[in-house]
Amino acid sequence: MDDDSASSRSVGDSCEAFISFQSIRDPSTNLERAICFSWPGIYDGGNDFSVTNDDNPRYDEPASEKERRKIVLSTLLEEDDIAPIFDGSCWAGTRLWGAAIRAIQYITGHLDSKPDLLPRMNSDPNERVSMIELGCGLGVPGMIFHLLGGSVVLTDQANILSQLVSNVAHNFPKTAVRDVESYDNSHQNFKIQAMPLTWSKDGISQLLGKLNRSEVGFDIVLNCDCVFEPLYGKSWVLLNEVINELLRVNPLCVVVTSVERRQDDGIDSFLEQMIGMEFVGSVEKVWEEKRKHTCIEIYVTQGVINE
C-alpha cells in the first residue's frame, strides 16, 4: 500500500480506529492506567466466551443485541516492575505498535494481501491453530488471535512478564493458564498463556519441552517490531536462532514478521541472515504500507519441506 492522498490518517490512527482503541486515564492526574480495544465481529458473551463442553467459543446471539467483546489491559506497573522498564529496551514492551495491529490484520485476512499460506482456523475444533508470539510486549495480536479461536502462548523477557500474566488472567478467566512455570497439556486445545523466553536455541527448546510441544511446535510464529538496532542492538541474531529452531521442529509452520522501518534499523541484515538459516526455505514480503512518514512491512517465512 502506497501513500494515499485521500487519507489524512496516520498508520497509528488507522490501526487504533480499526480496533476501537481507547486510552483510559486517571481523571485527577490524566495519567494512563489502562488501554481498551475490541475486534470487529467478536461480541461480548459475559466475562469470557460462552464455552461449550468441547471448548468451542460461541457467538450465536444477534450482533445487534450484543456489544463488542472488549479487552482491557492495565498499563500500571507494580514497584518491582518499574525498574526494568527503564533498563535498555524493556519500555518498548509496554506500548501498542502499529506493526502489531497490521500483523494480526494480515493473519486474519483484513488486509489486501490475503494469507493463503496460513492454515484455516476452526476447520477442526479438535485441532485448533496454535500460535506463539515472540517478544510480545502487551500481547495484543496474540490475544486477538485467541479471541478468534486460536491456542496461544505469549512470550517475553521474564523481568517484564508479571503485568502480561495479570492481564491475560483478567481478560480470559476461563481459558488462561495462570502458572507461568507449567502447562496443563490436557487443556492444550484452547488456552492462552504467558511464558518467559530468553531468545536462543536452547531457550526455545526448553520452552517447547515445558509446553509438551517438542515434537509438534506451533502452526504460526509471530514477531512484531522486534528488530531495531538502536534500541535492541543485534538481538535479531538470537531471534533468528529461535525462528530457525521452530522451523526445524515444525517445517510446516508459518513465521509472520511485521516491522516498522526506521533509520539504521538493521532489518535488512536480519532478513539476509534469516534467508540463509538452515531450516528456512523461503522469505517473502507480503505487505508494505507507506503513509505519513511511516513504513510497515510484513514478511512470511516458511520452512524446508522435503517431498
Secondary structure per residue as TSV (DSSP state, phi and psi in degrees):
chain	resnum	aa	ss	phi	psi
A	1	M	-	360.0	127.4
A	2	D	-	-99.3	178.0
A	3	D	-	-56.6	135.1
A	4	D	-	-118.8	107.2
A	5	S	T	-64.9	-19.6
A	6	A	T	-76.5	-14.6
A	7	S	-	-114.9	125.4
A	8	S	-	-97.6	-1.3
A	9	R	-	-79.2	143.2
A	10	S	-	-76.7	169.7
A	11	V	H	-59.2	-43.7
A	12	G	H	-60.5	-44.8
A	13	D	H	-62.5	-41.1
A	14	S	H	-63.5	-43.6
A	15	C	H	-64.7	-44.9
A	16	E	H	-64.3	-37.7
A	17	A	H	-66.0	-38.9
A	18	F	H	-62.2	-38.9
A	19	I	T	-100.4	11.0
A	20	S	T	52.4	48.5
A	21	F	-	-67.0	137.4
A	22	Q	E	-135.1	139.3
A	23	S	E	-99.4	122.0
A	24	I	E	-98.2	119.9
A	25	R	E	-119.0	150.8
A	26	D	-	-70.2	121.1
A	27	P	T	-63.8	-23.9
A	28	S	T	-83.5	-29.3
A	29	T	T	-116.5	-15.4
A	30	N	-	64.9	16.5
A	31	L	-	-86.2	139.4
A	32	E	E	-67.5	133.0
A	33	R	E	-117.7	-13.5
A	34	A	E	-166.6	165.5
A	35	I	E	-125.4	155.3
A	36	C	E	-135.7	139.7
A	37	F	E	-152.4	165.7
A	38	S	E	-144.8	173.5
A	39	W	E	-125.8	133.8
A	40	P	E	-56.2	130.0
A	41	G	E	90.4	-7.4
A	42	I	E	-105.9	119.2
A	43	Y	E	-114.0	157.9
A	44	D	-	-70.8	132.9
A	45	G	-	-121.5	29.2
A	46	G	S	110.5	-145.2
A	47	N	S	-80.2	-11.8
A	48	D	S	-161.1	-171.7
A	49	F	-	-57.9	150.7
A	50	S	E	-80.2	106.9
A	51	V	E	-104.1	130.3
A	52	T	-	-86.1	179.5
A	53	N	T	-62.1	-26.9
A	54	D	T	-97.7	18.3
A	55	D	-	64.2	26.0
A	56	N	-	-88.9	121.8
A	57	P	E	-66.3	141.2
A	58	R	E	-119.3	138.8
A	59	Y	-	-132.1	58.0
A	60	D	-	-95.2	-2.7
A	61	E	S	-82.0	148.2
A	62	P	-	-59.4	139.6
A	63	A	G	-58.6	-33.3
A	64	S	G	-65.6	-20.3
A	65	E	G	-99.6	2.4
A	66	K	-	-129.0	153.9
A	67	E	-	-98.4	157.7
A	68	R	E	-58.6	142.3
A	69	R	E	-70.4	116.1
A	70	K	E	-97.7	140.3
A	71	I	E	-107.7	127.3
A	72	V	E	-117.3	119.8
A	73	L	E	-113.3	121.3
A	74	S	E	-66.9	136.3
A	75	T	-	-111.9	8.4
A	76	L	-	-81.8	140.3
A	77	L	-	-111.9	141.6
A	78	E	-	-70.3	161.5
A	79	E	H	-55.4	-41.9
A	80	D	H	-70.0	-17.6
A	81	D	H	-91.6	-13.6
A	82	I	H	-71.8	-43.5
A	83	A	H	-57.0	-46.4
A	84	P	H	-60.7	-28.4
A	85	I	H	-62.8	-31.4
A	86	F	T	-96.6	8.5
A	87	D	S	-98.9	98.6
A	88	G	T	67.1	-121.1
A	89	S	T	-100.2	1.8
A	90	C	G	-60.9	-29.6
A	91	W	G	-59.1	-28.7
A	92	A	G	-62.2	-24.9
A	93	G	G	-76.0	-1.7
A	94	T	G	-101.0	4.1
A	95	R	S	-118.7	156.8
A	96	L	-	-97.5	123.0
A	97	W	-	-107.7	148.3
A	98	G	H	-59.4	-35.6
A	99	A	H	-60.9	-30.3
A	100	A	H	-69.8	-41.9
A	101	I	H	-69.4	-42.5
A	102	R	H	-61.9	-34.9
A	103	A	H	-63.1	-48.1
A	104	I	H	-72.8	-27.8
A	105	Q	H	-64.0	-41.0
A	106	Y	H	-63.7	-49.4
A	107	I	H	-60.0	-36.2
A	108	T	T	-93.1	6.6
A	109	G	T	81.2	23.3
A	110	H	-	-95.5	0.1
A	111	L	S	-105.2	166.8
A	112	D	S	-60.4	-35.5
A	113	S	S	-82.9	113.5
A	114	K	-	-85.9	135.4
A	115	P	-	-81.1	68.5
A	116	D	T	-69.6	-10.3
A	117	L	T	-84.1	-12.6
A	118	L	S	-88.6	147.3
A	119	P	-	-67.9	154.2
A	120	R	-	-75.1	138.2
A	121	M	T	-83.9	145.8
A	122	N	T	62.2	18.0
A	123	S	S	-68.4	-29.4
A	124	D	S	-141.5	114.4
A	125	P	T	-61.7	-18.2
A	126	N	T	-88.7	-4.8
A	127	E	S	-135.7	72.0
A	128	R	-	-67.6	148.1
A	129	V	-	-69.2	131.1
A	130	S	E	-105.1	146.0
A	131	M	E	-135.8	140.6
A	132	I	E	-117.6	130.3
A	133	E	E	-106.5	124.8
A	134	L	E	-96.0	136.8
A	135	G	S	55.4	50.7
A	136	C	-	-76.4	-19.3
A	137	G	T	62.0	-119.9
A	138	L	T	-71.0	-20.3
A	139	G	-	79.5	21.8
A	140	V	H	-61.4	-49.3
A	141	P	H	-59.0	-42.9
A	142	G	H	-64.6	-38.3
A	143	M	H	-65.5	-40.5
A	144	I	H	-63.2	-42.5
A	145	F	H	-61.5	-37.7
A	146	H	H	-67.0	-40.6
A	147	L	H	-55.3	-34.4
A	148	L	T	-85.7	2.2
A	149	G	T	113.2	2.3
A	150	G	-	-86.6	155.2
A	151	S	E	-93.3	124.9
A	152	V	E	-129.9	138.4
A	153	V	E	-119.6	119.4
A	154	L	E	-96.9	132.4
A	155	T	E	-129.6	145.8
A	156	D	E	-163.3	-176.7
A	157	Q	-	-64.3	144.0
A	158	A	G	-61.0	-33.5
A	159	N	G	-77.6	-3.5
A	160	I	G	-126.3	21.9
A	161	L	-	-89.8	-20.9
A	162	S	H	-61.5	-39.9
A	163	Q	H	-65.4	-39.7
A	164	L	H	-63.8	-44.5
A	165	V	H	-58.8	-44.2
A	166	S	H	-64.4	-43.2
A	167	N	H	-66.1	-38.6
A	168	V	H	-63.7	-46.7
A	169	A	H	-63.4	-38.5
A	170	H	H	-68.6	-39.9
A	171	N	H	-88.5	-20.3
A	172	F	-	-132.8	64.0
A	173	P	T	-62.9	-25.5
A	174	K	T	-89.1	-22.5
A	175	T	T	-120.9	-4.0
A	176	A	E	-78.3	136.8
A	177	V	E	-93.7	118.6
A	178	R	-	-88.8	-22.1
A	179	D	-	-90.4	110.8
A	180	V	T	-71.5	-11.4
A	181	E	T	-98.4	-1.4
A	182	S	-	-145.1	165.0
A	183	Y	-	-141.0	124.1
A	184	D	-	-82.3	97.0
A	185	N	G	-65.3	-21.6
A	186	S	G	-67.2	-19.3
A	187	H	G	-115.3	25.9
A	188	Q	G	-65.4	-20.2
A	189	N	G	-58.6	-42.8
A	190	F	G	-147.2	83.5
A	191	K	-	-141.1	162.5
A	192	I	E	-132.9	138.3
A	193	Q	E	-149.1	144.5
A	194	A	E	-102.5	130.3
A	195	M	E	-134.0	144.3
A	196	P	E	-75.0	141.5
A	197	L	-	-148.6	122.0
A	198	T	-	-96.6	122.4
A	199	W	S	-61.1	122.0
A	200	S	S	178.4	163.4
A	201	K	H	-60.8	-45.2
A	202	D	H	-65.6	-39.0
A	203	G	H	-61.7	-46.0
A	204	I	H	-72.5	-32.4
A	205	S	H	-63.7	-42.7
A	206	Q	H	-65.1	-40.3
A	207	L	H	-64.0	-44.6
A	208	L	H	-58.8	-36.6
A	209	G	H	-63.8	-44.9
A	210	K	H	-61.4	-33.8
A	211	L	T	-88.9	1.9
A	212	N	T	58.0	38.5
A	213	R	-	-122.1	21.3
A	214	S	T	-62.1	-26.5
A	215	E	T	-100.7	-18.1
A	216	V	T	-116.1	-26.3
A	217	G	-	63.7	-140.4
A	218	F	-	-132.1	159.3
A	219	D	S	-78.8	-39.9
A	220	I	E	-128.5	133.2
A	221	V	E	-115.8	120.6
A	222	L	E	-118.1	134.3
A	223	N	E	-139.6	131.3
A	224	C	E	-124.9	120.7
A	225	D	S	53.3	43.7
A	226	C	-	-97.1	0.1
A	227	V	-	-122.1	112.6
A	228	F	-	-163.4	95.0
A	229	E	H	-56.6	-38.6
A	230	P	H	-60.1	-23.6
A	231	L	H	-104.7	-43.5
A	232	Y	H	-103.3	-2.7
A	233	G	T	64.3	-148.7
A	234	K	T	-95.9	35.9
A	235	S	T	-62.6	-15.3
A	236	W	H	-62.0	-23.2
A	237	V	H	-61.9	-43.4
A	238	L	H	-72.0	-34.6
A	239	L	H	-60.1	-41.5
A	240	N	H	-64.3	-34.9
A	241	E	H	-58.7	-44.0
A	242	V	H	-65.4	-45.9
A	243	I	H	-61.3	-43.7
A	244	N	H	-61.0	-41.7
A	245	E	H	-68.2	-39.1
A	246	L	H	-65.6	-34.5
A	247	L	H	-73.3	-30.1
A	248	R	H	-64.9	-45.7
A	249	V	H	-65.8	-43.2
A	250	N	-	-135.5	90.8
A	251	P	T	-62.1	-17.0
A	252	L	T	-86.3	-6.4
A	253	C	-	-72.1	158.9
A	254	V	E	-114.5	127.1
A	255	V	E	-100.6	121.5
A	256	V	E	-110.3	119.8
A	257	T	E	-115.8	119.2
A	258	S	E	-117.2	127.2
A	259	V	E	-135.5	149.9
A	260	E	E	-103.4	124.9
A	261	R	E	-77.2	135.3
A	262	R	-	-141.2	165.9
A	263	Q	T	-62.7	134.0
A	264	D	T	54.6	39.9
A	265	D	-	-77.4	-21.1
A	266	G	-	84.2	4.1
A	267	I	H	-65.8	-39.1
A	268	D	H	-61.3	-40.9
A	269	S	H	-66.4	-40.2
A	270	F	H	-58.6	-47.5
A	271	L	H	-68.5	-38.8
A	272	E	H	-61.4	-44.0
A	273	Q	H	-66.6	-40.4
A	274	M	H	-58.7	-44.3
A	275	I	H	-57.6	-32.9
A	276	G	T	-89.5	1.5
A	277	M	S	-68.7	150.1
A	278	E	T	-58.7	-39.6
A	279	F	T	-105.6	14.6
A	280	V	E	-95.0	123.8
A	281	G	E	-92.6	-37.4
A	282	S	E	-158.7	152.4
A	283	V	E	-132.5	122.7
A	284	E	E	-130.2	131.3
A	285	K	E	-77.3	122.6
A	286	V	E	-111.7	-9.6
A	287	W	E	-156.6	138.1
A	288	E	E	-142.4	133.2
A	289	E	E	-133.5	125.0
A	290	K	E	-122.8	119.7
A	291	R	E	-158.1	129.4
A	292	K	T	49.6	55.3
A	293	H	T	65.6	16.5
A	294	T	E	-120.3	136.2
A	295	C	E	-128.1	121.4
A	296	I	E	-115.3	133.3
A	297	E	E	-124.4	143.2
A	298	I	E	-123.0	132.5
A	299	Y	E	-121.3	143.6
A	300	V	E	-114.8	126.0
A	301	T	E	-114.4	133.9
A	302	Q	E	-121.7	159.7
A	303	G	E	-87.2	-177.8
A	304	V	-	-87.0	116.1
A	305	I	-	-103.2	118.1
A	306	N	-	-90.1	114.8
A	307	E	-	-68.5	360.0
